[in-house]
Amino acid sequence: MSATTATTAGAALAAATEVLAAAGCDTPRLDAEVLVADTLGIGRASLAADPERPVAGAEAEAIGERVRRRAAREPVAYIRGRRGFRRIELEVDRRVLIPRPETELLVEVALELPAGARVHEVGTGSGAVALALADERPDLRVSASDLSPDAVAVARANAARLDLDVAIEVADALPPRLARPGAAPDLVLANLPYVTDGEWDTLAPEIVGYEPRLALTSGPDGLDAIRALVAGCPPGTRLALEHGSQQGPAVRALLRDASTRRDLAGHDRVTEGRAP
């Protein structure tokens, strides 16, 4: 039975799970639950509680189309058009990288700032870090930027929808107005590309086929964008930089007074320090 011919939520879920498992998806049952429940406008708990819920023809067709997209390895977040990040839900599409849980560590670093501090996020993408920070610490003065005009458009739309006062601009590295001596914010946050060029073809189909390479790869060692940001900051600027699990020593070498925090999986993930 295919998802398009299913007459109940339980049958649609079973069919979707089978299709996604055959397609090689890592979490076929979870993906199927999310897609079926979201299409029906119910939560996963409600889906489990009422497997006999009737599925109308139009709903079955919508489920089938979403399952076909996922079987082609399109990420669930792009199919739904949304991704949760901390307390907020962001609209996402192929113009921006899908926010990852490990990036929450950047928010946690900034949450330690004193009231009224100025924070700027470089490479904001969907706006995840800057908007989550503005949501949780409205006393902070938060701004953001991204090299991609498309990404800035997504981030600005998220800011407007969430009614969060974050100025977002197009800029490569730290915007010139903040790169002057004495003008730097109290903290610069950045989740810049850090995948090496050589690693690109080894990444999952969900990444290679759908996510923007501009937001992921950065030169032979993956650190070109991070080096450029550090070099463009006034001396003494405090930075918190997300990076790959093996890049901690190299990133610390770019900064003064540097230290690295580990993510929940125990991997080096965010290095803090000051521009030399």
N, C-alpha and C positions, 0 to 999 in steps of 0.2 A: 504493500500500500504506500502511495506517495502522500506527501503532506497536502497536495492539492485536492486529493479525494477523501481526506479524512473527514469524519462527521462528528468527532468529539475531540476535546482538547487532549485527552490521553492518547488517542490514536495519532493525532498530529505530532505529539511529542515523541512517541515511539518511532514514527516514520522519519522525523527530522533527525533524531539521534542516530538512526541507522545510516542515513545518507551522509551525515557529517563524519561518522566513524570510518566509513568507506573512503571518504575524501582525505583522510589522514589528519584531521583536526585534532589537536592535543587534548581538548576537553569537550568532546562531542555532546555529552549529556548536558553539561552546564550551558554550552552555547545554545543548544536546542531549547532549554528551559527559558533562557533569557529572550530569545527571539520569538518563541511562541507566546510567552506571557506578555511581552511588549506589544506584539501585534494585536493581541486580544484586549489590551488595555487593562490587564490585571497584574498582580504581583506573583512572584514564583510560588509563594506560599498558597495563594488562592488556586493556582494551577494544580498544585499537588493535592489540595483538599477537594477539588471538584473535577476529577478527570473525565466525568461524563458530561461536562458542559458542552452544549452543542456548538459546533463551528459552522457558521454560515458559508455559503459558496464564496463570497467575496473575501471573507477572512481566510478561508483555506487557500485561495489563490495568492493572497498577500503573504501568508506563511511560506507557501511554496517558493515564491520569488525570493524571499529573504534567505531561505535555506539554500537555494541555488547560488546566491551570491556568496554565502559563507563557504559552501563547498568549493567555490573557486578561490577560496582562502582570503576573501576580503574580510578585514577585521570587523568584529561585532560592533565596535564603537562607531565605525563609519556607516554600517548598515542602519543602526539605530539613530545615528546623527547626534549622539550624546555620550558623555562620559562623566561619571562622578569623580570628584577630586576633593578630598577632605569633606567640608560641609556644603560645597556648592556643586551644581551640575553644569557642565560646559557643553555648548554645542561645538561639535568637531566635524571636519570633513577632510578630504585629501589635501587641502591646502596647509594643514598643520599636523604636527606630530601628535599622536595620542598620548596624553599625560600618563606617566607610570607611577606606581605607588612609591618607588624609591625617591622620586623627586620631592615628595613631601618633606624630606629631610631639609631641603632648602628653606621651606616655610618654618620649620622648627627652629632653625638657626636664627631667623629674623624675629621670631616671637620673643627672643631673649632681649631684644633692644629696649632701651628706655622709652618712655612716653615721648611722643613728638619727634622721634628720629626720622630721618629721611632715608628712604630705600628706593633703589632703582634696579629693576630686573632687565638684564640684557638677554635677548633671544627668547622673548616671552611666548612665542607660538600662539596657542589658544588663549593665553592670559592666565593659565592655571595658577602659577605661583603668586603673581602679583595680586590677582583677584582673591585668591584664598586668604592671602595676608591682609588685604583690605577688609575682607569680611570678618576676620577674627580679631584684628587690631585696628579698628577705625581711628585710633589716636595717631597712628603712623601716617606719614606723608609718603604715599607710594606712587611711583611712576614706572613706566616700562617702555621697551623698544624692541624692534625686530628688524632684521635686514630685509625681510620679505614683506612687500606691501600687501600681498594676499593674507599673510598671517596677521598683520596689523588689523586688517579689515575684520577678520574673525574675532580677534581679541577685543576690538572696540565693540562689536556686536554683543559679545558676552558681557562686557562691562555695562552696556546700556540695559541689557535684559535683566541683569542682576542688580541694577541700580547702585553700582559701586563707583565711587569717584576716583578713577585711576586714569591719568593722562597717558596715552599710548601713542608713540610716534615711530616713524620709519627711520632707522639709523643703523649703521654698521658699527659694532662694538659700542663703547660708551658715547652717547650723543655729544657733539662738540660743546654744547652749552654746559655740560657737566664735566668735561675733560679739562677745563681751565683750573689752574691752581686756586684753591680756596673755594671752588664751586662743587667739588665732588660730594655725593651723598654720604651719609654715615655708613652705609653698607651697599655694596653692589652684589646682586645675586645673579647667577648665570647657569643655565643648563644649556650649554652650547654643544654643537656637534663634537663627538669624541670617538667615533668609530673610525678605524683606519681605512684608507682606500682599499687596501687588500682584503679586508674582511667583508666588504659589501656583498659579494656573491655567495658568501657562506651563511648569510642571515636567513631567517625564516621567510617563507613565501609571503606571509602577511606583511612583512616589512618591505622586502624588495619590490613586490608587486604593487604596493599601494601607498606607503608612507613617503614623504618628500625626502629625497636623498640629501638635499641642501641642509636639512635639519639634523642629519645623522653623521655624515662623513666629513673628515677634516684633515686631509693630508696623509702622508706616509705613516706617521705615528699617531694620528688622530688629534693632535694638539695644536694645529695651526690656528684655529679660532680662539682658543684659550690664550695662546701666546700673544695674539694680536690684541686681545682685550687687555691683558695685563700691561702690555707695552703702551697702550693708549690711555691708561689711567694716571692721574697725577701721583707722584711719589707719596707713599703713606696711605693711599686709598685702601680701605678694608674691603676684601672680597670673600665671597663664599662660592665655590665653583664645584658643580657636579662633574664627575668624570668616571671613567671605567674602573673596574675593580683592580686592575693591574697598573693604573696610571698614577697612583698616589705619590710615589717618590718623585716622579718627573714633574708633577704639578707643584709639589712642595718646593722643589728646586727653583721654581719661577717666582716665589714669594718670599717675603721676610716674615719671621715669627710664625711659621706655618704649622698647622696641625690638621689631621684628617679624622673625620667621623665615619663610623661604619653604619651601614643600613641594617635593617632587621634581619637580613640574611647573613650578617657578619662580614660583608664585603666593604672594602674602602669605597666611599661614595662621594663625600663632600669634603673638600679641603678649604680651610680658612687661612687667611694671612693678609699681608699688606703688600701693595705694589712697591717694588724697589725704587 
